[in-house]
Amino acid sequence: MNIIRQRYIVRRKSDNKILVGLARNKYWISEEEITDSTPIQTYVSAQKAISAASMSYKRIPSTEFVAEAVIESYQSNQ
Protein backbone atom coordinates (compact mmCIF):
# COMPACT_ATOMS: atom_id res chain seq x y z
CA MET A 1 0.00 0.00 0.00
CA ASN A 2 1.24 3.48 -0.84
CA ILE A 3 -0.25 6.56 0.85
CA ILE A 4 0.60 10.04 -0.42
CA ARG A 5 -0.67 13.28 1.14
CA GLN A 6 0.09 16.98 1.18
CA ARG A 7 1.26 18.46 4.51
CA TYR A 8 2.94 21.69 5.61
CA ILE A 9 6.25 22.34 7.34
CA VAL A 10 7.44 25.56 8.99
CA ARG A 11 10.55 27.49 7.97
CA ARG A 12 12.06 30.41 9.84
CA LYS A 13 12.56 33.33 7.43
CA SER A 14 15.75 34.65 9.05
CA ASP A 15 17.88 31.56 8.37
CA ASN A 16 15.56 29.20 6.40
CA LYS A 17 15.76 26.46 9.08
CA ILE A 18 12.99 23.87 9.48
CA LEU A 19 11.04 23.14 12.68
CA VAL A 20 11.69 19.59 13.91
CA GLY A 21 11.38 17.60 17.13
CA LEU A 22 8.67 16.09 19.28
CA ALA A 23 5.84 17.65 21.31
CA ARG A 24 7.78 19.63 23.92
CA ASN A 25 11.24 19.36 22.43
CA LYS A 26 11.06 21.36 19.20
CA TYR A 27 14.10 22.95 17.60
CA TRP A 28 15.32 24.38 14.28
CA ILE A 29 17.78 22.70 11.90
CA SER A 30 18.96 23.26 8.35
CA GLU A 31 18.00 20.98 5.47
CA GLU A 32 21.51 19.53 5.34
CA GLU A 33 21.18 18.28 8.94
CA ILE A 34 18.00 16.27 8.32
CA THR A 35 18.41 12.47 8.46
CA ASP A 36 15.95 9.59 8.04
CA SER A 37 15.31 9.59 11.80
CA THR A 38 14.69 13.35 12.16
CA PRO A 39 11.12 13.97 13.42
CA ILE A 40 9.99 16.82 11.15
CA GLN A 41 6.94 18.72 12.40
CA THR A 42 4.17 18.55 9.77
CA TYR A 43 0.72 20.11 9.83
CA VAL A 44 -2.61 19.74 8.00
CA SER A 45 -2.78 23.36 6.83
CA ALA A 46 -0.50 26.34 6.39
CA GLN A 47 -2.46 28.29 8.99
CA LYS A 48 -2.06 25.52 11.60
CA ALA A 49 1.66 25.33 10.86
CA ILE A 50 2.19 29.07 11.44
CA SER A 51 -0.03 29.02 14.53
CA ALA A 52 1.86 26.09 16.09
CA ALA A 53 5.23 27.77 15.51
CA SER A 54 3.92 31.03 16.97
CA MET A 55 2.66 29.26 20.09
CA SER A 56 5.94 27.41 20.59
CA TYR A 57 8.10 30.49 20.06
CA LYS A 58 6.10 33.38 21.51
CA ARG A 59 9.05 35.77 21.41
CA ILE A 60 9.29 35.46 17.62
CA PRO A 61 6.49 37.22 15.66
CA SER A 62 4.37 34.99 13.41
CA THR A 63 5.51 37.04 10.41
CA GLU A 64 8.96 35.45 10.84
CA PHE A 65 7.59 32.00 9.91
CA VAL A 66 6.57 30.66 6.51
CA ALA A 67 4.61 27.46 5.81
CA GLU A 68 5.76 25.33 2.90
CA ALA A 69 3.74 22.56 1.25
CA VAL A 70 5.43 19.15 1.08
CA ILE A 71 4.33 15.67 0.01
CA GLU A 72 4.45 12.84 2.56
CA SER A 73 4.64 9.28 1.30
CA TYR A 74 4.16 6.07 3.29
CA GLN A 75 4.85 2.65 1.83
CA SER A 76 3.92 -0.69 3.33
CA ASN A 77 5.33 -4.00 2.15
CA GLN A 78 2.15 -5.91 2.97
N, C-alpha and C positions, 0 to 999 in steps of 0.2 A: 504494500500500500504506500502511496506517495501523497502527502498532504502539503499543499502550497498555500500560503496566505500572506497578505500584505500587513505589515506592522510598522511602527514608528520608533525610531531611536532619537535620543537627544544629543545634540552637539553644543558645546560652549563656543560662542562666537570668538572670544578673545584668542583662543589657541587651537580651536577645531578639535578638541578632545571629546571622547564619547563617554557617556555615563554608563558605568558597569557596576557590578556588585550584587549583593543580596539585600533583603529588606532594610536592615538598619546599618549596613556596612557598604554604602555606595561611595564610589570614588571615580575620578576621571583618568582615562588613559588615552594615548594616541593609537591610531589604527595599527601602527607597526608593532605595538605591544600586545595586541589581541592574539590569543592562542585558541585552540579547540576547546579548552576547558574554562575560558573566560565567560562569566555569567553576564551577558549584555542585557541591560534593562530595555525591554520592548513594551510598547503600549498599543492599544486598540486604535487610538486616534491621535492626531497631531495635538489637539487641544489637551488631551489627557497627559501626553508626554510633557508638554510645557508646564502644565499645572503640577505634575509630580516633581519635576526638577525645581520649580519655584518653592514648593513646600519643603523639600529637602535642604535647599540652600537659600534660606530666607534673606541672607545678607546680599545676595546677588539678584538684581532686578530681572524679571521674567523676559525683558527685552534682550538679555544677554544669552538666551537659549534659542536654538532653532531645532525644529523637529524635521527629521528626514525619513522619507518612506523607504522601507527595505522589504525584501521578500524572504520569508522564512520557509524552509523546506524540511519536512520530516520524512524519512524513509524507513519502512519496516521490512524485514526479510521474511515475513510470514506469508 
